[in-house]
């Protein structure tokens, strides 16, 4: 009801303003005054208002900076984040300078050169020097900005060092999963066709391929049994037949994948990525060591997501069917940032920065940055729970039974039994 009343008041206000404007127009006609004629007093009033508006305008701008300054980006907590902030602040400095100069000139000259019948404006249709000046000056500033920006971008996107910590972030509606290499130091190959309840990332191993084929065989057998022994409608029968055929095609693709995997293993041996997936750490936690470069590989299962770490000044799209990369070096631990922000509950946060569905707002994951020792401890604990448990070691052979009777031969050749 209150919204309706507000709408009525707004509509009535607009109508009242329109009627007042109409009344002013009619009274002007009765006085014989043309609408385009403006008196000297009106001109002087507008000129003074221009000068008055200038400090009010800058005062309001300063108030906005004071009132909402804390809503800007938080403290940068990565090496490239500091460089990014320098680039942004450099641009802000140029913008503020141009903003202040242009607005001062705009309102000052609008008030100073108020219309006067006794003054004629100077008409200058062409001036090569002025055109050169206002072309070269902006172009020079833009060249500096572009070169500075390209250098910063090149540093951010340069390949990570071989010693960098490797992490994969896998997005799907509506959560994140992290994957770290296992004891072999490498991450295994993945394939979306192997994704199931126990393999959310589709890691390719002999065991995961066999498990997925067994699941498909079971689903195909269930579908064939339903078609052969149950009475169902023609529409349902057609749908189920198509579903079974789709499962068979899926199975054949996985068989082809298994063939490719075996050929790759035979060719490359232990260097094959198909042998590195079993010990991968698949976990719902995201940890990084401070002052150590991290190489982050990003994938998506369903739609476009975006890895966004505001404190790290890092953002990269997660695109289905491809792997994107970012690198960064954290410079402030989580505990230290809690002191900086004076917030004991502070955590770095990984957000999805692409509207990916109804629960997009809930697609978050904490990032924990610790010192190297604490990270190594966490990582060692995480590696005790690999994607696939190693095969159980064979039991040692049973020791032969030992008879308690010992036969001893004496020097004279007699035999004695000792219990």
C-alpha positions in Angstrom: 0.0 0.0 0.0 2.8 2.4 0.9 4.4 1.8 -2.5 1.2 2.7 -4.3 0.9 5.9 -2.3 4.4 6.9 -3.2 3.7 6.2 -6.8 0.6 8.4 -6.7 2.5 11.2 -5.0 5.3 11.0 -7.7 2.7 11.1 -10.5 0.9 14.0 -9.0 4.1 15.9 -8.5 5.1 15.4 -12.2 1.7 16.6 -13.3 1.9 19.7 -11.0 5.3 20.6 -12.4 4.0 20.2 -15.9 1.0 22.5 -15.2 3.3 25.2 -13.6 5.5 25.1 -16.7 2.4 25.6 -18.8 1.2 28.5 -16.7 4.7 30.2 -17.0 4.6 29.7 -20.8 1.1 31.3 -21.0 2.0 34.3 -18.8 5.1 34.9 -20.9 3.0 35.1 -24.0 0.5 37.5 -22.4 3.5 39.8 -21.5 4.6 39.6 -25.1 7.9 37.9 -24.1 9.3 35.3 -26.5 10.5 32.1 -25.0 14.0 32.3 -26.5 14.6 35.7 -25.0 16.7 35.7 -21.8 17.2 38.8 -19.8 20.6 40.0 -18.6 19.5 39.4 -15.0 18.8 35.7 -15.8 22.2 35.4 -17.4 24.0 36.9 -14.5 22.1 34.7 -12.1 23.0 31.6 -14.1 26.7 32.7 -14.1 26.8 33.1 -10.4 25.1 29.7 -9.9 27.9 28.2 -12.1 30.5 29.6 -9.7 28.5 28.5 -6.7 28.0 25.0 -8.1 31.8 24.4 -8.5 32.7 24.2 -4.8 29.5 22.4 -4.0 30.3 19.9 -6.7 33.8 19.2 -5.5 32.6 19.1 -1.9 30.1 16.5 -2.7 32.8 14.5 -4.6 35.0 14.7 -1.5 32.2 13.5 0.7 31.6 10.5 -1.5 35.3 9.6 -1.2 35.2 9.9 2.6 31.9 8.1 3.0 32.5 5.2 0.6 36.3 5.0 0.6 36.2 1.8 2.7 34.1 0.1 0.0 37.1 0.1 -2.4 39.3 -2.9 -3.0 40.8 -4.4 0.2 44.5 -4.5 1.0 46.4 -6.3 -1.7 47.8 -9.6 -0.4 49.9 -10.8 -3.4 52.9 -9.6 -5.3 51.1 -8.9 -8.5 48.3 -7.4 -6.5 50.6 -4.6 -5.3 51.7 -4.0 -9.0 48.0 -3.9 -10.0 47.2 -1.4 -7.4 50.1 0.8 -8.5 48.7 0.7 -12.1 45.2 1.5 -10.9 46.5 4.4 -8.7 48.5 5.8 -11.6 45.4 5.8 -13.7 43.4 7.4 -10.8 46.0 10.2 -10.5 45.7 11.0 -14.1 41.9 10.9 -14.0 41.7 13.1 -10.9 44.1 15.7 -12.4 42.1 15.9 -15.7 38.8 15.8 -13.8 39.7 18.8 -11.6 41.3 20.9 -14.3 38.5 20.4 -16.8 35.7 21.0 -14.3 37.3 24.1 -12.9 37.8 25.5 -16.4 34.2 24.5 -17.4 32.4 26.3 -14.6 34.8 29.2 -14.2 34.6 30.2 -17.9 30.8 29.5 -17.9 30.5 32.1 -15.2 33.2 34.6 -16.4 32.1 34.8 -20.0 28.4 35.4 -19.3 26.5 36.7 -22.4 26.8 40.4 -23.0 25.4 42.3 -25.9 28.6 44.5 -25.9 30.9 41.5 -26.5 31.4 39.5 -29.6 32.9 36.0 -29.4 36.1 35.3 -31.3 35.5 32.8 -34.0 38.4 30.6 -34.9 37.6 27.8 -37.4 41.0 26.3 -37.6 44.3 26.3 -35.7 47.0 23.7 -36.5 48.9 24.3 -33.3 45.9 23.8 -31.0 44.9 20.6 -32.9 48.4 19.3 -32.6 48.5 20.0 -28.9 45.2 18.4 -28.0 46.1 15.4 -30.2 49.7 14.8 -29.0 49.0 15.4 -25.3 46.2 12.8 -24.9 48.0 10.3 -27.2 51.2 10.6 -25.1 49.3 10.0 -21.9 47.5 7.0 -23.4 50.8 5.6 -24.7 52.3 5.8 -21.2 49.2 4.1 -19.7 49.2 1.4 -22.3 52.9 0.6 -22.0 52.7 0.5 -18.3 49.6 -1.7 -18.4 51.1 -4.1 -20.9 54.3 -4.5 -18.8 52.2 -5.2 -15.7 50.0 -7.7 -17.6 53.0 -9.4 -19.1 54.4 -9.9 -15.6 51.1 -11.3 -14.3 50.6 -13.7 -17.2 54.2 -15.0 -17.5 54.6 -18.7 -17.0 55.0 -19.9 -13.5 58.3 -21.2 -12.3 58.9 -25.0 -12.1 59.0 -24.7 -8.3 55.6 -23.2 -8.1 52.9 -24.9 -5.9 50.4 -26.6 -8.2 46.7 -26.4 -7.5 43.6 -27.1 -9.6 40.3 -25.4 -8.9 37.3 -27.2 -10.3 34.0 -25.3 -10.5 30.5 -26.6 -10.9 27.1 -25.4 -9.9 27.4 -24.4 -7.2 30.7 -25.2 -5.4 34.5 -25.4 -5.8 36.8 -28.4 -5.4 40.6 -28.3 -5.1 43.1 -30.8 -6.4 46.7 -31.1 -5.4 49.4 -33.4 -6.8 50.2 -36.5 -4.7 53.5 -37.9 -3.7 54.7 -38.3 -7.3 54.5 -34.5 -7.7 52.3 -34.6 -10.8 48.6 -34.4 -11.5 46.8 -37.1 -13.4 44.8 -36.8 -16.6 41.1 -36.1 -16.4 38.1 -36.8 -18.6 34.5 -35.6 -18.1 33.1 -38.9 -19.1 34.5 -40.6 -16.0 32.7 -38.2 -13.6 30.5 -40.1 -11.1 29.7 -40.0 -7.4 33.2 -41.2 -6.3 35.2 -39.3 -9.0 33.8 -35.8 -9.1 36.7 -34.5 -11.2 36.9 -37.3 -13.8 40.4 -38.4 -12.9 41.6 -41.1 -15.3 43.2 -44.2 -13.8 42.8 -47.9 -14.7 40.6 -48.3 -11.6 38.3 -45.3 -12.4 37.9 -46.5 -16.0 37.0 -50.0 -14.9 34.6 -48.7 -12.3 32.8 -46.4 -14.8 32.5 -49.2 -17.4 31.0 -51.5 -14.7 28.5 -48.8 -13.8 27.5 -48.4 -17.5 27.2 -52.1 -18.0 24.8 -52.2 -15.0 22.7 -49.3 -16.3 22.6 -50.9 -19.8 21.6 -54.2 -18.4 18.8 -52.6 -16.3 17.5 -50.8 -19.4 17.6 -53.9 -21.6 15.8 -55.9 -18.8 13.1 -53.2 -18.6 12.6 -53.2 -22.4 12.4 -57.0 -22.5 10.3 -57.9 -19.5 8.1 -54.9 -18.6 5.0 -53.5 -20.3 5.6 -49.7 -20.9 4.0 -47.2 -23.2 5.4 -46.6 -26.7 6.7 -43.2 -25.8 8.4 -44.5 -22.7 9.8 -47.4 -24.7 11.3 -45.0 -27.3 12.8 -42.8 -24.6 14.3 -45.8 -22.8 15.7 -47.2 -26.1 17.4 -43.9 -26.9 18.8 -43.7 -23.3 20.3 -47.3 -23.6 21.8 -46.4 -27.0 23.3 -43.3 -25.5 24.8 -45.3 -22.7 26.3 -47.8 -25.2 27.9 -44.9 -27.1 29.2 -43.5 -23.8 30.6 -46.9 -23.0 32.4 -47.1 -26.4 34.0 -43.7 -25.8 35.4 -44.8 -22.5 36.7 -48.0 -24.1 38.4 -45.8 -26.6 39.8 -43.7 -23.8 41.1 -46.9 -22.1 42.9 -47.9 -25.3 44.4 -44.4 -25.6 45.5 -44.6 -21.9 47.2 -48.0 -22.4 49.0 -46.8 -25.5 50.2 -43.7 -23.7 51.5 -45.7 -20.7 53.2 -48.2 -23.0 54.9 -45.3 -24.9 55.9 -43.0 -22.0 56.1 -45.3 -19.1 56.1 -43.6 -15.7 56.0 -40.2 -17.4 52.4 -40.8 -18.6 49.9 -38.5 -16.9 47.6 -41.5 -16.7 49.8 -43.0 -14.0 49.8 -39.8 -11.8 46.1 -39.5 -10.9 45.7 -42.2 -8.2 47.5 -40.3 -5.5 46.1 -36.9 -6.3 44.5 -35.1 -3.4 40.9 -34.1 -4.1 39.7 -31.9 -1.3 37.2 -29.2 -0.4 39.9 -27.0 1.1 42.1 -24.4 -0.5 45.5 -23.7 1.1 48.6 -21.8 -0.1 52.0 -21.1 1.4 53.0 -17.4 1.9 55.8 -16.0 -0.3 55.8 -19.0 -2.6 54.5 -18.8 -6.2 51.4 -20.8 -6.9 50.3 -22.1 -10.3 46.5 -22.4 -10.3 44.8 -24.4 -13.1 41.1 -23.8 -13.5 38.4 -26.0 -15.0 34.6 -26.1 -15.1 32.2 -29.0 -15.4 29.0 -27.2 -16.6 28.8 -23.5 -17.3 31.3 -20.6 -17.3 32.4 -19.7 -13.8 35.1 -17.3 -12.7 37.7 -17.7 -10.0 37.9 -14.3 -8.2 40.2 -13.7 -5.2 39.7 -10.0 -4.4 42.5 -9.7 -1.9 44.9 -11.4 -4.3 43.8 -9.3 -7.2 43.3 -12.5 -9.2 40.4 -13.4 -11.5 40.2 -15.9 -14.3 37.3 -17.5 -16.1 36.6 -21.2 -15.7 35.5 -22.4 -19.1 34.0 -25.9 -19.8 36.2 -28.0 -22.0 39.5 -26.1 -21.4 42.0 -25.3 -18.6 42.8 -21.7 -17.8 45.8 -20.6 -15.8 46.7 -17.9 -13.3 49.8 -17.5 -11.0 50.2 -15.6 -7.9 52.5 -15.3 -4.9 50.6 -14.6 -1.6 52.4 -12.0 0.7 50.2 -11.9 3.8 49.1 -14.9 5.8 45.5 -15.3 7.0 46.5 -14.7 10.6 48.4 -11.5 9.7 45.5 -10.2 7.6 43.3 -10.7 10.6 45.5 -8.2 12.5 45.5 -5.8 9.5 41.7 -5.9 9.3 41.2 -6.1 13.0 38.8 -9.0 12.4 39.4 -12.3 14.2 36.9 -14.0 11.9 38.6 -12.9 8.6 39.2 -15.4 5.9 40.4 -14.9 2.3 37.5 -15.9 0.0 37.3 -17.5 -3.4 34.2 -16.2 -5.2 32.5 -17.1 -8.5 32.4 -13.8 -10.4 30.1 -15.0 -13.2 26.3 -15.2 -12.7 26.1 -19.0 -13.1 22.6 -19.8 -11.8 20.2 -19.6 -8.9 22.7 -20.3 -6.2 25.6 -18.3 -7.7 25.8 -16.2 -4.5 26.6 -19.3 -2.5 29.5 -20.5 -4.7 32.3 -19.6 -2.3 35.4 -21.3 -0.8 37.8 -20.0 1.9 41.5 -19.6 1.1 43.9 -20.3 3.9 47.4 -18.7 3.6 49.9 -20.0 6.1 53.7 -20.0 6.5 55.6 -22.8 4.7 55.9 -25.0 7.8 52.2 -25.0 8.5 51.4 -25.6 4.8 53.7 -28.5 4.6 52.1 -30.0 7.7 48.6 -29.6 6.2 49.8 -30.9 2.8 51.3 -34.0 4.4 48.1 -34.7 6.2 46.1 -34.2 3.0 48.2 -36.7 1.1 47.2 -39.4 3.5 43.8 -39.4 1.8 44.5 -39.7 -1.9 41.9 -40.0 -4.6 42.5 -43.8 -4.7 43.9 -45.7 -1.8 47.1 -47.6 -2.8 46.6 -51.3 -3.2 47.1 -53.2 0.0 50.5 -54.7 0.5 50.6 -58.5 0.1 50.7 -60.3 3.4 54.2 -61.7 4.3 54.5 -65.5 3.9 53.9 -67.3 7.1 57.0 -68.5 8.9 57.6 -72.2 9.0 56.7 -74.0 12.2 59.7 -74.6 14.4 59.9 -77.9 16.2 60.8 -77.5 19.8 62.9 -80.7 19.6 66.5 -80.0 18.6 68.6 -82.8 17.4 72.2 -82.5 18.3 75.0 -84.8 17.4 77.8 -85.5 19.8 81.4 -85.7 19.0 81.3 -89.5 19.4 78.5 -89.8 16.9 75.7 -90.4 19.4 72.4 -88.4 19.0 70.7 -86.6 21.8 67.3 -85.0 21.9 67.1 -81.7 23.7 63.7 -80.3 24.7 
